[in-house]
């Protein structure tokens, strides 16, 4: 899963580089993000200056906490399910402010 997350991070960072409006929108945000898969595997990374850090293993006390099964996460990444639909049907749980929940949805697109 770490490799999959690192690929997602690289994709988002390319979007930051290629899209000045997207970069501008997020340049002032600093957030820590924790992802937990299947209630056991945890990974985290940071958003700072419109750049996502490399993925690290382990759980941290983060601004944004996402709990999801590996299966549902794979479906989100392959566009079989929309992140918002997964959230509304409680297939993905996000503990964060409303603004940060929207940020996660945007990062997963």
C-alpha positions, 0 to 999 in steps of 0.5 A, spaced: 500 500 500 505 504 501 507 504 494 500 506 491 500 511 496 507 514 494 504 514 486 498 518 489 503 523 492 507 523 486 501 524 481 498 530 486 505 533 486 505 533 479 498 537 479 501 542 483 507 543 478 502 543 472 496 547 475 498 554 477 491 555 480 491 549 484 498 550 487 495 557 489 489 555 492 493 550 497 499 554 498 498 557 504 495 550 507 499 546 512 496 539 514 498 532 516 494 526 514 494 519 516 491 514 513 489 507 516 487 501 512 483 495 514 484 497 521 491 495 522 496 498 517 497 506 517 501 511 513 502 518 514 504 524 510 504 532 510 501 537 505 506 544 506 507 549 501 502 546 495 507 539 496 505 533 499 511 529 503 513 522 502 509 517 505 511 514 511 509 508 515 505 509 522 500 513 525 501 520 527 496 525 531 494 528 524 489 534 522 486 529 517 485 522 519 482 517 514 479 510 515 478 506 509 478 498 507 484 497 502 478 494 497 474 501 497 481 505 497 483 501 490 476 502 487 476 510 489 483 510 485 481 506 479 475 511 479 470 505 480 467 509 486 467 517 487 470 519 494 464 523 496 460 517 494 464 512 499 464 518 504 456 518 504 455 511 504 460 510 510 465 506 506 470 511 508 471 515 514 474 522 515 475 525 522 477 532 520 474 539 519 469 540 513 474 544 509 479 538 510 474 533 508 473 537 502 481 537 501 481 530 501 476 529 496 479 533 492 486 530 493 483 523 491 480 526 484 
